[in-house]
Amino acid sequence: MSRIAKTKAASTTAIRAFVLAAGLVAATILAMPPVAYGASRIKDIADYEGVRDNLLVGYGLVVGLAGTGDDLTNAPFTKESLVAMLERLGVNIREQGGTIATVKPKNVAAVMVTATLPAFSRQGTRLDVSVAAMGDAKSLEGGTLLVTPLVGADGEIYAVAQGGLAGVGFTASGGGAGGGGTTSVRKGIPTTGKIANGAIIERELPFEMAHLESVKLSLRNPDFTTANRTAQAVNAFLGSTVARPTDPSTVQIVVPPDYRGNVVGLLTDIEQLKVEPDQVAKIVIDDATGTIVMGENVRISTVAVAQGQLTVRITETPQVSQPSPFSTTGTTTVVDRTDIEVDEGQGKKLMVVPHGVTLQDLVTGLNALGISPRDLIAILQTIKAAGAIQADIEVM
């Protein structure tokens, strides 16, 4: 075979291989479910079972306060804790017979210390802690937290906290102008504070993920449709039926053979897949602030809406009547002037909302009535009572 024939044969083989690879890629893309415009990553709508934080809490003492600590008469637990701490350090302040000597320091405060232990935290790493006063301390500014064990819900010690407090608020006050009162200024909360990297982890939570045979996804907003779409996206990506929804909030995934011993790699690939979460038709109302949030699936049946109320406004405008200049008769008097206005809501109109309008149409139509958010709350509740709104209304 000539060199030219060999070159043509090699080129033909390369073209066929390229076309075959392109066909396989296209088939894979077509097999995957379409991604909607409003899709979210799985890592943003679900958590992995076993991958969670744990809460820690502890009781300790803050010292070094500038006379703003607990009053030991009103906070006996602070006094007992102070005595116990001094005894552990070899300082005995008890008198004969075991009676505690009179101690009245004003620079000590009993506090509760809280922290969050992240998943897979290792021994020796540090945590941020929050500190809050328990007694009648005025401020924790400038205080230092002494060694405080932090325990979990099982009563075991998982971390130890200590350090100087930061981020403590302050208060300042003084006499008002003319001695007619006091003026005070407060920034933040003076009885709380934080210690950055103030705790050291002493115990790890045992959890081995690498050799799991199956993992579970827990949806943050349980929904049958979202769970099914998540399973479909995972199956399409892996090319086999390994994921199935077990309930509205859980999707169970069997680890494929290619990912055995590499569950972290599996979860890394899965959490980047995009799924369009489904939403229920719901209207959430905060009556205290007049806030209304409506989902896009809210629909309204044909209904007529009118809003108006009788308003009576009375305005008092007193006027001063004086006699003419240099007049020897007449006195200066105050004459009442009363203005009464009655608004029967005649400017309000009756609006017909057609069947199956969208959220945008509903908002546009109700805004045409010129009503306030609080009036809108009453209208939505009335429409719901009439059975003309296909959505749940939740009042906070």
SEKERO-184472 format. One record per residue (C-alpha): x, y, z; chain. Coordinates in Angstrom, 2 decimals. Each point is the difference from the previous one (the first is absolute). Last residue first. Example, Ala and Ser with C-alpha at 12.3 -4.5 7.8 and 13.67 -1.06 7.14 Angstrom:
SEKERO-184472
+---------+---------+---------+------+
:       u :       v :       w : unit :
+---------+---------+---------+------+
:   13.67 :   -1.06 :    7.14 :    A :
:   -1.37 :   -3.44 :    0.66 :    A :
+---------+---------+---------+------+
***
This chain:
SEKERO-184472
+---------+---------+---------+------+
:       u :       v :       w : unit :
+---------+---------+---------+------+
:  -47.39 :   34.17 :   61.10 :    A :
:   -3.16 :   -0.47 :   -2.06 :    A :
:    0.22 :   -2.84 :   -2.51 :    A :
:   -2.39 :    0.08 :   -2.93 :    A :
:   -0.14 :   -3.14 :   -2.15 :    A :
:   -0.70 :    0.46 :   -3.68 :    A :
:   -2.74 :   -0.34 :   -2.56 :    A :
:   -1.95 :    3.17 :    0.74 :    A :
:   -3.75 :    0.27 :   -0.64 :    A :
:   -1.25 :   -1.91 :    3.02 :    A :
:   -1.85 :    3.03 :    1.39 :    A :
:    2.07 :   -0.21 :    3.20 :    A :
:    3.15 :    0.12 :   -2.14 :    A :
:   -1.27 :    3.14 :   -1.74 :    A :
:   -0.67 :    1.55 :    3.42 :    A :
:    3.50 :   -0.86 :    1.23 :    A :
:    1.50 :    1.51 :   -3.14 :    A :
:   -2.07 :    3.17 :    0.41 :    A :
:    0.93 :    0.43 :    3.67 :    A :
:    3.69 :   -0.36 :   -0.80 :    A :
:   -0.35 :    2.46 :   -2.88 :    A :
:   -1.46 :    2.55 :    2.42 :    A :
:    3.17 :   -0.38 :    2.10 :    A :
:    2.15 :    0.41 :   -3.11 :    A :
:   -1.77 :    3.28 :   -0.89 :    A :
:   -2.65 :    0.37 :   -2.68 :    A :
:   -0.03 :    2.06 :   -3.18 :    A :
:   -2.54 :   -2.21 :   -1.76 :    A :
:    2.34 :   -0.35 :   -2.96 :    A :
:    2.51 :   -1.65 :    2.37 :    A :
:   -2.44 :   -2.89 :    0.28 :    A :
:   -0.04 :   -0.50 :   -3.76 :    A :
:    3.75 :    0.22 :   -0.42 :    A :
:    0.62 :   -2.40 :    2.89 :    A :
:   -2.48 :   -2.54 :   -1.36 :    A :
:    1.27 :    0.29 :   -3.56 :    A :
:    3.59 :   -0.55 :    1.16 :    A :
:   -1.01 :   -3.02 :    2.08 :    A :
:   -1.76 :   -1.57 :   -2.95 :    A :
:   -3.70 :    0.08 :   -0.78 :    A :
:   -1.91 :   -3.28 :   -0.07 :    A :
:   -3.54 :    1.40 :   -0.23 :    A :
:   -0.49 :    3.74 :   -0.41 :    A :
:    0.39 :    2.54 :    2.83 :    A :
:   -2.86 :    2.49 :   -0.19 :    A :
:    0.71 :    3.37 :    1.61 :    A :
:   -2.55 :    2.18 :    1.78 :    A :
:    1.37 :    3.48 :    0.42 :    A :
:    1.03 :    2.20 :    2.89 :    A :
:   -0.41 :    3.76 :   -0.37 :    A :
:   -3.28 :   -0.10 :    1.86 :    A :
:    1.73 :   -1.22 :    3.16 :    A :
:   -2.53 :    1.67 :    2.25 :    A :
:    2.35 :    2.79 :    0.99 :    A :
:   -1.55 :    2.49 :    2.44 :    A :
:    1.77 :    3.25 :    0.84 :    A :
:   -0.66 :    2.14 :    3.10 :    A :
:    1.77 :    3.33 :    0.55 :    A :
:   -0.23 :    1.65 :    3.44 :    A :
:    1.07 :    3.59 :    0.73 :    A :
:    0.12 :    0.93 :    3.67 :    A :
:    0.37 :    3.68 :    0.92 :    A :
:    2.67 :    0.97 :    2.54 :    A :
:   -0.63 :    3.35 :    1.68 :    A :
:    1.72 :    3.39 :    0.31 :    A :
:   -2.28 :    2.48 :    1.68 :    A :
:   -2.29 :    2.80 :   -1.15 :    A :
:   -0.25 :    3.67 :    0.82 :    A :
:    2.56 :    2.77 :    0.33 :    A :
:    1.27 :   -0.43 :   -3.56 :    A :
:    3.54 :    1.19 :   -0.71 :    A :
:    0.35 :   -2.67 :   -2.71 :    A :
:   -3.20 :   -1.89 :   -0.81 :    A :
:   -1.03 :   -2.85 :    2.26 :    A :
:    1.65 :   -3.46 :   -0.31 :    A :
:   -1.41 :   -3.35 :   -1.12 :    A :
:    2.46 :   -2.94 :    0.13 :    A :
:   -0.79 :   -3.02 :   -2.16 :    A :
:   -0.25 :   -3.69 :    1.00 :    A :
:    0.25 :   -2.50 :   -2.89 :    A :
:   -1.61 :   -3.33 :    1.00 :    A :
:   -0.16 :   -2.61 :   -2.74 :    A :
:   -2.55 :   -2.82 :   -0.02 :    A :
:    0.45 :   -2.80 :   -2.57 :    A :
:   -2.78 :   -2.57 :   -0.46 :    A :
:    0.93 :   -3.01 :   -2.10 :    A :
:   -2.56 :   -2.49 :   -1.30 :    A :
:    1.66 :   -3.01 :   -1.63 :    A :
:    0.92 :   -1.29 :   -3.41 :    A :
:    1.08 :   -3.12 :   -1.85 :    A :
:   -1.70 :   -1.68 :   -2.91 :    A :
:    0.96 :   -3.35 :   -1.51 :    A :
:   -1.96 :   -2.10 :   -2.51 :    A :
:    1.06 :   -3.64 :   -0.42 :    A :
:    0.87 :   -2.39 :   -2.80 :    A :
:    2.42 :   -2.55 :    1.40 :    A :
:    3.45 :    1.06 :    1.20 :    A :
:    3.28 :   -1.84 :   -0.46 :    A :
:    3.18 :   -0.08 :    2.11 :    A :
:    2.73 :   -1.95 :   -1.77 :    A :
:    2.50 :    2.89 :    0.06 :    A :
:    0.18 :    0.00 :    3.77 :    A :
:   -1.31 :    2.90 :    2.06 :    A :
:    1.78 :    1.95 :    2.75 :    A :
:   -1.91 :    2.66 :    1.97 :    A :
:    1.51 :    2.26 :    2.67 :    A :
:   -2.35 :    2.18 :    2.08 :    A :
:    2.48 :    0.21 :    2.87 :    A :
:   -2.03 :   -1.70 :    2.76 :    A :
:   -2.31 :   -1.86 :   -2.39 :    A :
:    2.85 :   -1.95 :   -1.54 :    A :
:   -1.76 :   -1.77 :   -2.87 :    A :
:    1.24 :   -3.03 :   -1.94 :    A :
:   -1.91 :   -0.96 :   -3.14 :    A :
:    0.50 :   -3.51 :   -1.28 :    A :
:   -0.31 :   -1.91 :   -3.26 :    A :
:    2.49 :   -2.82 :    0.45 :    A :
:    3.40 :    0.25 :   -1.59 :    A :
:    1.99 :   -2.42 :   -2.12 :    A :
:    3.77 :    0.09 :    0.10 :    A :
:    1.73 :    0.08 :   -3.40 :    A :
:    3.02 :   -2.26 :    0.22 :    A :
:    3.64 :    0.65 :   -0.83 :    A :
:    2.83 :   -2.46 :    0.52 :    A :
:    3.00 :    1.40 :    1.92 :    A :
:   -0.84 :   -1.97 :    3.15 :    A :
:    0.25 :   -3.28 :   -1.88 :    A :
:    3.63 :    0.28 :   -1.09 :    A :
:    1.29 :    0.93 :    3.45 :    A :
:   -2.23 :   -2.62 :    1.60 :    A :
:    1.52 :   -2.71 :   -2.16 :    A :
:    3.55 :    1.23 :    0.64 :    A :
:   -0.61 :   -0.06 :    3.74 :    A :
:   -1.42 :   -3.52 :   -0.30 :    A :
:    3.30 :   -1.24 :   -1.38 :    A :
:    0.36 :   -3.49 :    1.48 :    A :
:   -2.40 :   -1.36 :   -2.58 :    A :
:   -0.54 :    2.74 :   -2.61 :    A :
:    0.26 :   -2.08 :   -3.19 :    A :
:   -2.12 :   -2.73 :    1.58 :    A :
:   -2.93 :    2.42 :    0.43 :    A :
:   -0.89 :    1.24 :    3.54 :    A :
:   -3.71 :   -0.56 :    0.53 :    A :
:   -1.79 :    3.34 :    0.27 :    A :
:   -3.02 :    0.60 :    2.24 :    A :
:   -2.03 :    3.18 :   -0.53 :    A :
:   -1.78 :    1.31 :    3.08 :    A :
:   -2.39 :    2.92 :    0.64 :    A :
:   -3.20 :   -0.98 :   -1.81 :    A :
:    0.54 :   -3.71 :    0.77 :    A :
:    2.18 :   -2.87 :   -1.26 :    A :
:    1.17 :    1.75 :   -3.17 :    A :
:    2.18 :   -2.23 :   -2.19 :    A :
:    3.61 :    0.19 :   -1.08 :    A :
:    2.10 :   -2.82 :   -1.50 :    A :
:   -1.79 :   -0.43 :   -3.31 :    A :
:    2.95 :    0.16 :   -2.37 :    A :
:    1.75 :    2.51 :   -2.27 :    A :
:    1.66 :    1.89 :    2.86 :    A :
:   -1.16 :    3.44 :   -1.20 :    A :
:   -3.46 :   -1.15 :   -1.08 :    A :
:   -0.50 :   -1.86 :    3.26 :    A :
:    0.99 :    3.06 :    2.06 :    A :
:   -2.31 :    2.32 :   -1.96 :    A :
:   -2.91 :   -2.45 :    0.25 :    A :
:    0.45 :   -0.33 :    3.77 :    A :
:   -0.03 :    3.78 :    0.42 :    A :
:   -3.10 :    0.32 :   -2.18 :    A :
:   -1.80 :   -2.57 :    2.16 :    A :
:    0.91 :    1.81 :    3.23 :    A :
:   -1.08 :    3.34 :   -1.46 :    A :
:   -3.34 :   -1.42 :   -1.06 :    A :
:   -0.74 :   -1.61 :    3.37 :    A :
:    0.95 :    3.08 :    2.03 :    A :
:    1.95 :    0.49 :    3.21 :    A :
:    1.73 :    3.39 :    0.23 :    A :
:    3.51 :   -0.62 :    1.36 :    A :
:    0.22 :   -3.21 :   -1.97 :    A :
:    1.93 :   -2.79 :    1.74 :    A :
:    2.30 :   -1.98 :   -2.29 :    A :
:    0.85 :   -3.49 :    1.17 :    A :
:    3.15 :   -2.00 :   -0.56 :    A :
:    0.58 :   -3.66 :   -0.80 :    A :
:    2.81 :   -2.53 :    0.31 :    A :
:    2.07 :    2.17 :    2.33 :    A :
:    3.73 :   -0.68 :   -0.01 :    A :
:    1.34 :    3.57 :   -0.29 :    A :
:   -2.45 :    1.55 :    2.43 :    A :
:    1.35 :   -1.01 :    3.39 :    A :
:   -1.58 :    1.89 :    2.90 :    A :
:    1.54 :    0.24 :    3.47 :    A :
:   -0.55 :    3.45 :    1.53 :    A :
:    3.36 :    1.33 :    1.10 :    A :
:    1.02 :    0.98 :    3.53 :    A :
:    2.23 :    2.81 :    1.32 :    A :
:   -1.01 :    2.82 :   -2.36 :    A :
:    1.60 :    3.30 :    1.07 :    A :
:   -2.21 :    2.98 :    0.79 :    A :
:    0.54 :    3.77 :   -0.35 :    A :
:    0.58 :    0.11 :   -3.73 :    A :
:   -1.71 :    3.41 :    0.06 :    A :
:   -1.41 :    0.69 :    3.45 :    A :
:   -3.43 :    1.61 :   -0.01 :    A :
:   -1.99 :    2.29 :    2.26 :    A :
:   -3.22 :    0.47 :    1.92 :    A :
:   -0.95 :    2.13 :    3.02 :    A :
:    0.70 :    3.36 :   -1.67 :    A :
:   -2.54 :   -0.57 :   -2.80 :    A :
:    0.63 :    2.24 :   -3.00 :    A :
:    0.44 :    3.73 :    0.34 :    A :
:   -1.76 :    1.80 :    2.81 :    A :
:   -0.37 :    3.72 :    0.67 :    A :
:   -1.56 :    1.48 :    3.10 :    A :
:   -1.42 :    3.40 :    0.97 :    A :
:   -1.25 :    0.67 :    3.50 :    A :
:   -2.71 :    2.25 :    1.36 :    A :
:   -0.93 :    3.63 :    0.65 :    A :
:    3.41 :    1.07 :    1.26 :    A :
:   -0.01 :    3.03 :   -2.27 :    A :
:    1.09 :   -2.06 :   -3.00 :    A :
:    0.00 :   -3.68 :    0.79 :    A :
:    2.38 :   -1.72 :    2.38 :    A :
:    2.23 :   -2.66 :   -1.47 :    A :
:   -0.01 :   -3.42 :   -1.57 :    A :
:    2.29 :   -2.30 :   -1.95 :    A :
:   -0.58 :   -3.59 :   -1.04 :    A :
:    2.32 :   -2.43 :   -1.74 :    A :
:   -0.02 :   -2.93 :   -2.38 :    A :
:    2.40 :   -2.94 :    0.16 :    A :
:    1.55 :   -1.01 :   -3.34 :    A :
:    3.00 :   -1.61 :    1.64 :    A :
:    0.50 :   -2.16 :    3.07 :    A :
:    3.44 :   -1.17 :    1.06 :    A :
:    0.74 :   -3.71 :    0.03 :    A :
:   -1.01 :   -3.49 :    1.05 :    A :
:   -2.06 :   -2.87 :   -1.40 :    A :
:    0.40 :   -3.79 :    0.27 :    A :
:   -1.52 :   -2.38 :   -2.54 :    A :
:   -1.83 :   -3.33 :   -0.35 :    A :
:   -0.88 :   -0.83 :    3.60 :    A :
:   -2.62 :   -2.77 :    0.17 :    A :
:   -3.48 :    0.64 :    1.42 :    A :
:   -1.81 :   -1.69 :   -2.90 :    A :
:   -1.49 :    3.31 :   -1.17 :    A :
:    3.49 :    1.40 :   -0.40 :    A :
:    2.36 :    1.48 :    2.56 :    A :
:    2.25 :    3.05 :    0.02 :    A :
:    2.60 :    0.17 :    2.79 :    A :
:    0.78 :    3.55 :    1.17 :    A :
:    3.53 :    1.26 :    0.78 :    A :
:   -0.39 :    3.63 :    1.08 :    A :
:   -1.72 :    2.64 :   -2.13 :    A :
:    1.68 :    3.40 :    0.07 :    A :
:   -1.89 :    3.25 :    0.46 :    A :
:    0.62 :    3.40 :   -1.60 :    A :
:   -3.68 :    0.68 :   -0.57 :    A :
:   -2.22 :   -2.58 :    1.67 :    A :
:   -2.56 :    2.59 :    1.12 :    A :
:   -2.62 :    0.62 :    2.68 :    A :
:    0.20 :   -3.41 :    1.63 :    A :
:   -3.33 :   -1.09 :    1.50 :    A :
:    0.48 :   -3.73 :   -0.47 :    A :
:    0.21 :   -2.27 :   -3.03 :    A :
:    2.27 :    1.99 :   -2.34 :    A :
:    0.40 :   -1.13 :   -3.61 :    A :
:    3.12 :   -1.32 :   -1.80 :    A :
:    0.23 :   -1.14 :   -3.62 :    A :
:    2.73 :   -2.33 :   -1.26 :    A :
:    2.00 :   -0.29 :   -3.21 :    A :
:    1.64 :   -3.38 :   -0.51 :    A :
:    3.57 :   -1.26 :   -0.24 :    A :
:    1.66 :   -3.12 :   -1.38 :    A :
:    1.94 :   -2.30 :    2.33 :    A :
:   -2.09 :   -3.11 :   -0.55 :    A :
:   -1.69 :   -0.07 :   -3.37 :    A :
:   -3.35 :    1.38 :   -1.06 :    A :
:   -1.81 :   -2.42 :   -2.32 :    A :
:   -3.33 :    1.84 :    0.33 :    A :
:    0.15 :    3.40 :    1.62 :    A :
:   -0.16 :    0.43 :    3.80 :    A :
:   -2.09 :    3.07 :    0.76 :    A :
:    0.76 :    2.05 :    3.11 :    A :
:   -1.67 :    1.26 :    3.17 :    A :
:    1.35 :    1.41 :    3.26 :    A :
:   -2.31 :    0.89 :    2.88 :    A :
:    1.32 :    2.61 :    2.41 :    A :
:    0.59 :    0.64 :    3.70 :    A :
:    1.52 :    3.43 :    0.63 :    A :
:    3.05 :    1.15 :    1.96 :    A :
:    1.27 :    3.61 :    0.39 :    A :
:   -2.13 :    1.08 :    2.92 :    A :
:    1.74 :   -2.04 :    2.68 :    A :
:   -1.97 :   -0.43 :    3.21 :    A :
:    1.51 :   -2.82 :    2.02 :    A :
:   -0.98 :   -0.81 :    3.57 :    A :
:    1.62 :   -3.25 :    0.98 :    A :
:   -1.74 :   -3.26 :   -0.80 :    A :
:   -0.90 :   -2.00 :    3.07 :    A :
:    1.68 :   -3.40 :    0.12 :    A :
:    0.15 :   -0.25 :    3.80 :    A :
:    3.13 :    2.14 :    0.18 :    A :
:   -0.03 :    2.56 :   -2.79 :    A :
:   -0.05 :   -0.74 :   -3.71 :    A :
:    2.11 :    2.04 :   -2.39 :    A :
:    2.35 :   -2.80 :   -1.03 :    A :
:    2.13 :    0.66 :   -3.08 :    A :
:    1.46 :   -3.14 :   -1.57 :    A :
:   -1.04 :    0.62 :   -3.60 :    A :
:   -2.91 :   -2.41 :    0.31 :    A :
:   -0.99 :    1.87 :    3.17 :    A :
:   -0.02 :    3.31 :   -1.89 :    A :
:   -2.32 :   -1.44 :   -2.67 :    A :
:   -2.40 :   -1.43 :    2.60 :    A :
:   -0.16 :    3.35 :    1.84 :    A :
:   -0.72 :    1.92 :   -3.22 :    A :
:   -2.65 :   -2.50 :   -1.07 :    A :
:   -1.75 :    0.23 :    3.36 :    A :
:    0.06 :    3.82 :   -0.13 :    A :
:   -1.37 :    0.08 :   -3.56 :    A :
:   -2.75 :   -2.44 :    0.95 :    A :
:   -0.97 :    2.33 :    2.86 :    A :
:   -1.03 :    2.74 :   -2.48 :    A :
:   -1.93 :    2.68 :    1.92 :    A :
:    2.45 :    0.22 :    2.89 :    A :
:    2.95 :   -0.63 :   -2.30 :    A :
:   -0.87 :    3.14 :   -2.00 :    A :
:    1.20 :   -1.00 :   -3.44 :    A :
:    2.64 :    1.95 :   -1.91 :    A :
:    0.16 :    3.63 :   -1.11 :    A :
:    2.83 :    1.14 :    2.28 :    A :
:    2.46 :    0.25 :   -2.87 :    A :
:   -0.15 :   -3.65 :   -1.04 :    A :
:    3.14 :   -2.10 :    0.22 :    A :
:   -1.70 :   -3.36 :    0.39 :    A :
:   -2.50 :   -2.02 :   -2.04 :    A :
:   -1.09 :   -3.28 :    1.54 :    A :
:   -1.28 :   -3.17 :   -1.63 :    A :
:   -2.92 :   -2.18 :   -1.02 :    A :
:    0.10 :   -1.96 :   -3.26 :    A :
:   -1.97 :   -0.74 :   -3.16 :    A :
:    0.65 :   -1.84 :   -3.25 :    A :
:   -2.25 :   -0.45 :   -3.03 :    A :
:    0.79 :   -2.51 :   -2.73 :    A :
:    0.25 :    0.68 :   -3.73 :    A :
:   -1.07 :   -2.41 :   -2.71 :    A :
:    1.27 :   -2.41 :   -2.64 :    A :
:   -1.65 :   -3.24 :    1.14 :    A :
:   -2.70 :    0.13 :   -2.66 :    A :
:    1.07 :    2.27 :   -2.81 :    A :
:   -1.80 :    3.33 :   -0.34 :    A :
:   -2.25 :    1.24 :   -2.78 :    A :
:   -1.08 :    3.14 :   -1.87 :    A :
:    3.28 :    1.86 :   -0.56 :    A :
:    2.19 :   -3.10 :   -0.40 :    A :
:   -2.45 :   -1.26 :   -2.64 :    A :
:    0.75 :    3.04 :   -2.12 :    A :
:   -2.94 :    2.19 :   -0.89 :    A :
:   -2.13 :    0.25 :   -3.14 :    A :
:   -1.90 :    3.19 :   -0.86 :    A :
:    0.81 :   -0.12 :   -3.73 :    A :
:   -0.90 :   -3.65 :   -0.25 :    A :
:    2.54 :   -2.76 :   -0.62 :    A :
:   -1.16 :   -2.59 :   -2.51 :    A :
:    0.26 :   -3.63 :    1.12 :    A :
:    3.13 :   -1.85 :   -1.13 :    A :
:   -0.46 :   -2.49 :   -2.82 :    A :
:    0.49 :    2.66 :   -2.67 :    A :
:    3.37 :    0.95 :    1.47 :    A :
:    1.14 :   -3.63 :    0.11 :    A :
:   -1.12 :   -0.59 :   -3.58 :    A :
:    1.85 :    3.13 :   -1.14 :    A :
:    3.18 :   -1.14 :    1.74 :    A :
:   -0.28 :   -3.46 :   -1.59 :    A :
:   -0.57 :    1.49 :   -3.45 :    A :
:    3.00 :    2.30 :    0.38 :    A :
:    2.15 :   -3.00 :    0.94 :    A :
:   -1.21 :   -1.93 :   -3.06 :    A :
:    0.59 :    2.98 :   -2.31 :    A :
:    3.53 :    0.42 :    1.38 :    A :
:    0.77 :   -3.69 :   -0.41 :    A :
:   -1.29 :    0.05 :   -3.58 :    A :
:    2.09 :    3.08 :   -0.81 :    A :
:    3.12 :   -1.63 :    1.48 :    A :
:   -0.56 :   -3.19 :   -2.02 :    A :
:   -0.45 :    2.00 :   -3.22 :    A :
:    3.18 :    1.98 :    0.68 :    A :
:    1.96 :   -3.21 :    0.60 :    A :
:   -1.30 :   -1.49 :   -3.24 :    A :
:    0.88 :    3.16 :   -1.97 :    A :
:    3.54 :    0.01 :    1.43 :    A :
:    0.49 :   -3.68 :   -0.84 :    A :
:   -1.19 :    0.59 :   -3.55 :    A :
:    2.45 :    2.93 :   -0.39 :    A :
:    2.92 :   -2.10 :    1.36 :    A :
:   -0.70 :   -2.72 :   -2.56 :    A :
:   -1.34 :   -3.44 :    0.93 :    A :
+---------+---------+---------+------+
***
